[in-house]
Amino acid sequence: MPKLKVKCSWREYHSGELIVEAQDKEKAVELLKSDQNRLLELLIDKYANETFEGLSDIEVFPGAGDAREELDLIINNGEIEVCES
């Protein structure tokens, strides 16, 4: 599946980047925006910071994600899944 790089911003002025693998970029971004509770849960796990209160923005970087970067999430059949390394 193709990769895309998304930037997530959340309250408390934290931000970070995720590498996401998904069949359809537009549907993936739509899911990330609509299921922000699940995404926030995964961000808390990844960054080990429980001060996150909510997401404020999701932005897709132009172009595909770099194949050398570690994959964080997989979007498969309408589900956001953490990628087990």
RAKA-V641079 format. One line per field, one symbol per residue. psi: psi as a letter, one per 30 degrees, with the letter a starting at -180 (. if undefined). A space follows every 10 residues. Layout:
psi->???
//
This chain:
psi->klklkkkkkl lghlllkkkk kkejeeeeee eeefhfeeee eeeeeeghjg fkelkfkkkk kklllkffkk kelkjkhgkj kkjj.
//
